[in-house]
């Protein structure tokens, strides 16, 4: 069973191993979706771009719907397994970032996620292991056409990070999706979207997994979903106005259009994604 933890609780050696796995997946593992044109890391960027209606859109779109959490749970779990395979090390797991910036909570350091973009260089990240001048981390998938090769960030220029009070408010919501009280709709709009906007740069685009912080962000959302489920054991996740939405709950999650290869051999039904342990991981502190 893989154990995920807060990045602040990782040793420098564990952080270094995680960064090395990301770089190996980016530079040394060939694409399944477009062999010879991009890396295996870039496959995950392409999948998410498609899921946002760009490129070759996925149907159904998992954003702004009850599919949001199970779909992203499978996506980041497959990324985690790909990292392990890239370095042949099953100890590599996804850390999470709880959107705090003080002290050890700050992931934007020169030895981990790297810093902010340089406003004199079109917000290019120039520090840390994912900057072009320190490693081979080349952006290869863009929302449209061909764009810049460097990772970009614009921290704090667009809104604020979610507050601890917003997290508590989300966890206390007693129904699943329906506005205004539903956990899923509230958390996607009030917890998920603001982080993408706050980081900015590549994170503000459909191809947001170009920035590795995407996976730490979604890992924390996944942890919060698990906490919400444990706090509300009698609430059916697929419910709307008191009705159980059987069609969605029994559906298969879609990660590729019919005219493209599957990114991985296994298929996942929504109900499989309701349990972290069925997918082979859990959180150190829940």
N, C-alpha and C positions, 0 to 999 in steps of 0.2 A: 504494500500500500504506500503510495507516494504521499509525502507530507509537505504541504505548502505553508509558508510562514511569511510574516511581515519582513520586508527587506531590511528594516532596522535591526532585526534580530539575527541577521546573517553575519558571519565572520568575513573579514576581508578576503580570505581564501575562497569562501563560498561565492561571494560576489564576483570575484575574478573568474571562477569556473563558469558561472552563469554567463558572463560577458563573452568568454571564450566560446561557449556553445552557440551563442547568437551569431558571433562572427563566423564560426565554422559553417553554420547553416546558411549564412549569407554568401559565403565565398567558396565552399568546398563540396556542397551537395547540389546536384543538378535538379532542375525543375521536373516535376511530373506533368505539369500542365503545358509547358512550353519548353521542352528540352533544348538546350543549346542557346536559348534566348534569354533565360532568366534563371535565378537560383531557386532552391526549394523555399527559402525564406520568402522570396517574391511571390510564390504561389499563394501564400496566406494573404498578402496584400491584394492580389488579384481577386481572390474569393470574396474579400470584404468589399472591394470596389464593386463587384457584380451585385453584391447583396444590397448595395445602396442605389441600385438602378442604373449604374454607369456600366460602360463596357458591354458586357453580355449579361443583361439583368437576370437575377434569380426570381423565380415565381414559386411560392409567394415571397414577398419581401419580408425579412424577419424584423425589420425596424418598425417602431410604432405599432406593435402588435404583441399579443401574448407569446409569440414565438421568440421574442427578443432574448430572454434569458436562457432557455434551453439551447437555442442556436449558437449563441456565443459561448456557452459552456462547452459544447463539443468542439468549436473552433479552437479555443485556447487550450483544451486538453490535447488535441491533435498537434498543436504547436509544441506543447510541452514534451510529448512523445518524440517529436521530430528532433528537438534539442538533445534529448537523451541519446537518440540514435546517431546524431551527428558527431558526438564525442565518445560514443560507446560508454556512457556513464549513467546508470539508472538513478544516481543520487541527485541529478539535476532536476529541480522542480521550479515552477513559476513562483516568484515572490509577488507580494502585493504591496501597493502603495495606498495608504489610507488618507491621501490628499492633505496631509499636514506638511509643513515646511521647516519646522523648528528643529535644530540639532540633527540627531540621527534620523529623523523622519524625512529629511530632505533627500530625494533620490538624485537631484540634479547636481551631482558632484563630479569632479574630474576623473575619479576612479570608478564611477558606476555608470550613470545614465548620461553624463556630460551636462554641460551648462546651457544657457540661453543662446539664442541666435545673435549674431553681430548685426546691429542695425546699420552699419556702414557697408555690409556685404549681403544685402537682401535677406537678412535674418538667418544666414548660414551658421550652423553650430560649429564652433572652432575649437572646442575643448572636449575632452573625454574620448572614450573608445569608439564612438560612432561618428566622429568628425572626420572629414576627408583627409585632413592633414595629420591624423594620427593612426588611421587604419583604412583598410579597404572596405568601406561601407557605402556603396554606390546605390542611389535610388534608381530603380529600373522600371517601375510601374507608376504611371501618373493617371489622374482623372481623365485627361484628354491629351492625345498626341504625345509629344516628347517634351519633358520639362527638365528642370535642373537636376544635376546628379548628386547634390549635397543635401543632407538633412537640414530642415529649417524649423525653428521655433521662435515664438514671440510671447514669452511667458508673461501673463498678467495683463496683456494689452486688451483683452476682450472679456470683461466680466471678472467674476470672482470664483474661487473654488467653493464647493459645497461646505457648509458649516457643520460642526458636530450636531447642532440642533436639527438641521435638515435630515441628517442620517437617523436620528432618534424619531423624528416625525414619520419618516418612511417606514421604519421598523414597527411602529405602533399602528399602522394602517391595517384594518381588519378584513379587507377584501382584496381580491387580486388585481383586476385590470381596469375596471370601469372608472372613468372620471366622475367626480373629482376625488373620490376617496381611495381609489385602487392603488395598491402597492406598485404594480408594474408600470402603469402610466405615469404615476408621480415620480418614481425613481428614475425612469428613463429621461424624463424631462428635467427633473430637478437635481439629480445626482450624476447621471451619465453625460448629458449634453454639455453642461457647463465646464466639465474638465477638458473635453475636446477643444472648446472655445478658448479656455484659459491658456492651455499649452500653445495653441495656435500653430502656424506653419503647416507642416504635413498633417498634424493631428486634426486640423480643421477641414480636411478633405475626405472624400470617400475612400481614398487610398491611405487612410490614417495608420494602418499597421506599418507603414514605412518608418514610423517612429517606434522604437522598441518600448517606449513608455506605454503605448497602447495596451500591451499585454499585462503590465502591472496594474493599470487602471481597471481593465476588465476582470482581472483576478480578484480585485477588491469588491467589485460589483457582484461577482459570483459568490464571494464569501457573505456579503450582505444578503443576497437572495437565500442562501442556506440558513442564515440566522433568522430571517423572516419566516421561512418555512417551519423552523423549529419552534418559533414563538406562536405560530398559528397552525397547529397540526390538524385542525378540523376544517381548514379552508381549502377547498379544491382549487388547485392552481389555475385550471382552465374553467373559469366561471365568468359569467356575465349576467348581471341583474338576477343572480340566483340560479341561473340555468347552467348546467354542465355542458360545455361545448365539446361533445364527443368527437366530432369530426377533426378538430384540431388536436385533441389529446391522442388520437389514434393515428395521426399522420406521421409521415417520414420527413425528417428535416432535409432540406435541399441545400447542397453546397456547390452544385455545378449545373449549368444549363444542359439540356439534352444533347446539344451538338458539341460539347466539350468533354474531355476525359474526366473521370471521377478523381478527386484529389487524394482519396484513400480508398482502400478496398471495402472497408466495412460501411454499412449503412446504419443510421441511428434513428429510431423512432423517438418521438417526443417523450414518451414515458420512460425510456431508458435514461434520458437526461435529467430526470427528476431526482436521481440519487448520485451523489459524488462517489460513493463507495462502489456502485455498480460500474462506474467509469475508472475506478482504480486509484482514487486519491481522496484525501481528506485534509482539513485544515488543522494546524497545530493548536490553535485556540479558536473555538467557535462560540 
